[in-house]
Amino acid sequence: MSGSRKFNWTSFLSLARSLHEGSFPSVPREACLRTAMNRAYFAVFCPAKIYLGSRARGKDAAHERVRNLFKQSSNLDEQMIGHLLEELHIDRCRADYKGDIPDWESKVPQNLAKAQRIVELLGELSGV
């Protein structure tokens, strides 16, 4: 791993897909699904924060600040990113901190699709 190369945060989305698809049979299914939810969120949170640049800087509540900056934007695509980030964040917290969640199998593909949409929107907004 080279220190001079920037990490591609969206590679976490590929990992999340692999976890959801069962590519790690020795790992318990629920652990894979919880981790997929977490990685899907961070696959898009970090690029979203980078996209905002200096506007996202601050000492506390980075996740909330990033979501709110997008949601309060006059740009409809940025607003969509903010709302999708909020939904992903809620489920990421459930995955990390809640004991029993019955709807994992349906939530993970929904969140993978939301994360993919954020990747697409950020690409369009960045001209990539």
Secondary structure by P-SEA (a helix, b strand, c coil): cccccccccaaaaaaaaaaaacccccccaaaaaaaaaaaaaaacaaaaaaaaccccccccaaaaaaaaaaaacccaaaaaaaaaaaaaaaaaaaaacccccccaaaaaaaaaaaaaaaaaaaaaaacc
